[in-house]
Amino acid sequence: MQRHVDGKLVDGALLYLDQKSGEVHRLHPVTAHPMIMTMGDHYVLCFDFRNDEGKNVPVDYYMARRNNEYVVFHTAVAERGLLKRLMSDGKIARLR
């Protein structure tokens, strides 16, 4: 997963297109070891990033297993509400 995150960085930052403003923001990785959650047969990895102004921005990667590898099928940037809703519905649990 770390290779996936590193592979998406441009000059050390994850580029994020704000759907409301249409602006491209640079997000810098903060968390070296993400929180890992399970969602049935799938996983959610929760990373912390920081924007250029120093504000924390959560990034959640939803992953599925494909043979001997994992594939990201959804990336939620600054959408922690989705994760919280799925957790409150009992669809996601923290992996211990």
C-alpha positions as CSV (number, residue, x, y, z in Angstrom):
1,M,0.0,0.0,0.0
2,Q,2.8,2.4,0.8
3,R,4.1,1.8,-2.8
4,H,0.6,2.8,-4.1
5,V,0.6,6.0,-2.1
6,D,4.2,6.8,-3.1
7,G,3.4,6.1,-6.7
8,K,0.6,8.7,-6.7
9,L,2.8,11.5,-5.3
10,V,3.8,14.4,-7.6
11,D,6.8,16.2,-6.2
12,G,6.2,14.6,-2.8
13,A,2.4,15.5,-2.7
14,L,-0.9,13.9,-3.5
15,L,-2.8,16.1,-5.9
16,Y,-6.5,16.5,-5.0
17,L,-9.1,18.2,-7.2
18,D,-11.6,20.1,-5.0
19,Q,-14.9,19.4,-6.6
20,K,-16.5,22.5,-5.3
21,S,-13.9,25.1,-6.2
22,G,-12.2,23.3,-9.1
23,E,-8.8,24.0,-7.5
24,V,-6.0,21.5,-7.3
25,H,-4.6,21.1,-3.8
26,R,-1.3,19.5,-2.7
27,L,-1.6,17.0,0.2
28,H,1.6,15.8,2.0
29,P,1.7,12.4,3.7
30,V,2.0,12.5,7.5
31,T,1.1,9.0,8.6
32,A,3.8,6.3,8.0
33,H,1.5,3.5,9.3
34,P,-2.2,3.9,8.5
35,M,-5.1,2.7,10.5
36,I,-6.4,-0.5,8.9
37,M,-10.1,-1.4,8.9
38,T,-12.0,-4.4,7.5
39,M,-15.2,-4.1,5.4
40,G,-16.2,-7.7,4.7
41,D,-13.7,-9.1,2.3
42,H,-12.3,-5.6,1.7
43,Y,-10.1,-3.3,3.6
44,V,-9.9,0.4,4.3
45,L,-6.6,2.1,5.1
46,C,-6.9,5.5,6.7
47,F,-4.0,7.9,6.2
48,D,-3.4,11.4,7.5
49,F,-2.2,14.1,5.0
50,R,-1.6,17.8,5.5
51,N,-2.3,20.5,2.9
52,D,0.0,23.4,2.1
53,E,-1.6,25.5,4.9
54,G,-0.8,22.8,7.5
55,K,-4.4,21.6,7.9
56,N,-4.9,17.9,8.4
57,V,-6.8,16.1,5.6
58,P,-7.9,12.5,6.0
59,V,-7.5,10.2,3.0
60,D,-9.1,6.7,3.1
61,Y,-8.2,4.1,0.6
62,Y,-10.8,1.3,0.0
63,M,-9.1,-1.8,-1.3
64,A,-10.0,-5.3,-2.7
65,R,-7.8,-8.3,-3.0
66,R,-7.0,-9.5,-6.6
67,N,-5.0,-12.7,-6.6
68,N,-1.8,-12.0,-4.6
69,E,-2.2,-8.2,-4.6
70,Y,-4.5,-5.4,-3.5
71,V,-6.3,-2.9,-5.7
72,V,-7.6,0.5,-4.6
73,F,-11.2,0.7,-5.8
74,H,-12.1,4.0,-4.1
75,T,-10.2,6.9,-2.6
76,A,-12.0,9.2,-0.2
77,V,-10.2,12.6,0.3
78,A,-11.6,14.7,3.1
79,E,-14.7,12.5,3.2
80,R,-14.4,11.0,6.7
81,G,-18.2,11.1,7.0
82,L,-18.4,8.1,4.6
83,L,-16.2,6.0,6.8
84,K,-18.0,7.1,10.0
85,R,-21.4,6.2,8.5
86,L,-20.2,2.8,7.4
87,M,-18.7,2.2,10.8
88,S,-22.0,3.2,12.6
89,D,-23.9,0.9,10.2
90,G,-21.6,-2.0,11.3
91,K,-20.1,-2.4,7.8
92,I,-16.6,-1.5,8.8
93,A,-14.6,-2.6,11.9
94,R,-11.1,-1.8,13.1
95,L,-8.6,-4.5,12.4
96,R,-6.7,-5.5,15.5
